[in-house]
């Protein structure tokens, strides 16, 4: 597809970005653009208290970010903390099992035996 034919199917922002890309000035944005086109992020609608939103906007301005970027960053940090917590608990449980002297005495149960009460 020629540059001219490709540019005809793009909106103005995409055409400006394409100009930068074709002039070799904007490779990183080109990759991000392709990723966003290929893997679009879902929109999330939220209800927020007006005072909270006002505070969040001020924080976003101070950090030169958008509310969406702050929220995405918060959720990323939250999911990383939760993942770390699960990994820590799994490791501790493994250590507990290794140190335990509990024994079944060689007995093996079937699932039905374990669930019967």
N, C-alpha and C positions, 0 to 999 in steps of 0.2 A: 504494500500500500504506500503510495507516495505521501510526502509530508502534507501536501495540499489536501488530498482526500482525507487523510487522518484528521487534520485540523478542522475540517468541515463538520465532523461528527462530535466535536468537543464543545463544552461550554467555555465562556470567556476565561475563567480561572484555569481550566485545564489547558486552554490554548497558551496562556501566559507561561504556565509551568512547562509545557512542551517546548516553547521557545528557549527557556533556560536550559532544559535538558539537551536539546539539539545543539546548543552553543557550548555544551560541556561545563555548564556552571552549576548544575544542580543534581548530581547523581544521587545523593542521599535522599532528597525529596522524591525523586523518581522511584526509588525502591520503596519508600514509605507509601507513596501513592499507589504503586502496584499492589502492595500488601493490603492496603485498605480496600482497594477495588476487589481483590481476590477474596479477602476475609473480612467482610464488613462487620463492624461491631454493632450489636443490637442496641437500640435505644432503651433507656430506662426512664420511666416517668415516676417522679416522687412528689410527695406532698411535704412541704417544709414550713415550719413556723417562719413568719416574715423576719423576725429578729435574728433567727439562726441563719437564714439566707443572707441577710445584710452583713453579718459577721463573717460568713464564709466568703462573700464577695470581697470584703476588705482584705482578708487573708490571701485570697487569690491574686488580688492586685499587688500586694506586698511581695508575693512570690513570683510575680510575672507569669501567672498560670491562669487556667480557666477553672470554673467549678467542676467541670467534667474531669480535668486532669487531677484536681485534688481528690475527687471521689475515687477515681481509678487508682491513684497512689495509695489511698487509704485501704481500699479493698485488696490491693496487691500485698501491702504490709500485713493486713489481717490474715490473709490466706497463708502467707509465709510463716507467721507466728504460729498459726494453728498446725501447719505441717511440721514445724520444728517441735511443737509440743507433742504431737502424735509420735514422731520419731523418738523423742526422749522417753516417752512412756513405754514404747515398745522395747527400747533398749533396756530400760530398768526392769521391765517384766522378764525379759530374757535373762538378765543377771539374777533376778530372784529365783527363777526356775533352776538355773545352774547351781546356786548355793543351797537350794532346798534339799532336805533329806527325806521329804515325803516320798512314799512309794505305794504303788498299787499292789505290791506283793506278787507281781507277775500276772495279775488277773486282767483280762480284756473284756470289755463290755460291748454289747451291741447297741445300736442307737435306740432300739425299743427299750432295752434295759435301762439306759440312761434317762429316758423320758418317762418311764413308768413311775407312778407315785401311788 
